[in-house]
């Protein structure tokens, strides 16, 4: 079955992603557009294919709608800074490369943003919590505990390979593909347990 066409069959709440084009893709044109609470989604692409950029755009768009988002990633400090820069770039209307050229890795200078815009971006950021898979949430159980504590609307796991490698080390699976599948299953089950999308 096509994982993008079952949104209309799910009886739970459907949440807009804040990206109308993606909401429409998720519905398959048959049902309410958006992510279904209690459902898991996977974004699969080659290295450098834009998975992290897309995941951060999804987190940002969801936060702008007031949704609570948990992001589990590697290289958290760098990726969080890049996310914040992309958020500022979007909020100011500047292309990302131009924004970074003007600001480097720090926040934008006061002359580039109004106090109102600054407050709005800070409010959006308050809806997103980042965790580093290497130091803060290195197991599926830790992710589960954090989800139970935060009660998010959306959980983004930006690199299931880290957790899959742990399952391989523990000899729970022989093949990496099996271990990645187990992580995806675990995340789908977490979506059901916490009434969020993963």
Secondary structure as GFF3:
##gff-version 3
##sequence-region A 1 198
A	DSSP	three_ten_helix	7	9	.	.	.	ID=ss1
A	DSSP	beta_strand	14	15	.	.	.	ID=ss2
A	DSSP	alpha_helix	20	27	.	.	.	ID=ss3
A	DSSP	beta_strand	35	36	.	.	.	ID=ss4
A	DSSP	alpha_helix	51	64	.	.	.	ID=ss5
A	DSSP	beta_strand	69	73	.	.	.	ID=ss6
A	DSSP	alpha_helix	76	92	.	.	.	ID=ss7
A	DSSP	alpha_helix	96	103	.	.	.	ID=ss8
A	DSSP	three_ten_helix	110	112	.	.	.	ID=ss9
A	DSSP	alpha_helix	115	125	.	.	.	ID=ss10
A	DSSP	beta_strand	128	132	.	.	.	ID=ss11
A	DSSP	alpha_helix	140	150	.	.	.	ID=ss12
A	DSSP	beta_strand	154	158	.	.	.	ID=ss13
A	DSSP	alpha_helix	161	169	.	.	.	ID=ss14
A	DSSP	alpha_helix	176	194	.	.	.	ID=ss15
###
